[in-house]
Amino acid sequence: MSQSRIEQARRRAAGAKRIAVAAAAAGFLALVVVVRAGHPGHASTSSGSSGTSGTSQSSTQGSEDDNFDFGSSSVAPSSSAPQAQTSVS
């Protein structure tokens, strides 16, 4: 017995869904690869620097890890009074 038109349509829809999911997964993986390759902290991009900058970078990093400088700790007050919404919808 041959398949009905509904069964054929369901089979085509299921195939299209599988193709869409596979394409989305492949696109996501490609995006991850591109982002990781372009990230400035990635090992392949930072290994191309000269030896002197690598040693100065590691010596300053070790001595400044615990000394964060966030600038002034004061917070300026608001210049206008807060506004409350009084209407009800």
C-alpha positions in Angstrom: 0.0 0.0 0.0 1.4 3.5 -0.8 1.8 6.3 1.7 -0.8 8.9 2.0 0.0 12.5 1.2 0.0 13.4 4.9 2.6 10.7 5.7 4.7 11.9 2.8 4.5 15.5 4.0 5.4 14.5 7.6 8.4 12.6 6.3 9.6 15.6 4.2 9.0 17.9 7.2 11.0 15.6 9.5 13.9 15.5 6.9 13.8 19.3 6.7 13.9 19.6 10.5 17.0 17.3 10.6 18.7 19.4 8.0 17.9 22.6 9.8 19.2 21.3 13.1 22.4 20.0 11.5 23.0 23.3 9.8 22.4 25.2 13.0 24.8 23.0 14.9 27.5 23.4 12.2 27.0 27.1 12.1 27.3 27.3 15.9 30.5 25.3 15.9 31.9 27.4 13.1 31.1 30.6 15.1 32.8 29.1 18.2 35.9 28.4 16.2 36.0 31.9 14.7 35.5 33.6 18.0 38.1 31.5 19.8 40.6 32.1 17.0 40.0 35.9 17.1 40.1 36.2 20.9 43.2 38.2 22.0 43.9 35.9 24.9 44.1 32.8 22.6 47.5 31.1 22.8 48.2 31.1 19.1 47.9 34.9 18.9 49.9 35.8 22.0 52.8 33.5 21.2 53.9 35.6 18.2 55.1 38.5 20.5 58.8 39.0 21.2 60.5 37.5 24.2 61.2 40.9 26.0 57.5 41.9 26.1 56.7 38.4 27.5 59.1 38.7 30.3 58.1 42.2 31.2 54.5 41.3 31.1 55.0 38.3 33.5 57.1 40.4 35.9 54.6 43.2 36.2 51.7 40.8 36.4 53.1 39.0 39.4 53.8 42.2 41.4 50.5 44.0 40.6 47.9 41.2 41.1 47.0 42.2 44.6 47.2 46.0 44.1 44.0 47.0 42.3 43.6 50.7 41.8 39.9 51.7 41.1 40.4 55.4 41.6 38.3 57.6 43.9 35.9 55.9 46.2 33.5 58.8 46.4 30.0 58.7 44.8 28.4 61.9 43.6 24.8 62.5 44.7 22.1 62.7 42.1 21.5 66.2 40.7 17.7 65.8 40.4 15.0 64.5 42.6 13.8 61.0 41.9 10.5 60.9 39.9 7.8 58.4 40.8 5.2 57.1 38.3 1.8 57.8 39.7 -0.5 56.7 36.9 -2.1 53.3 36.9 -3.0 51.5 33.7 
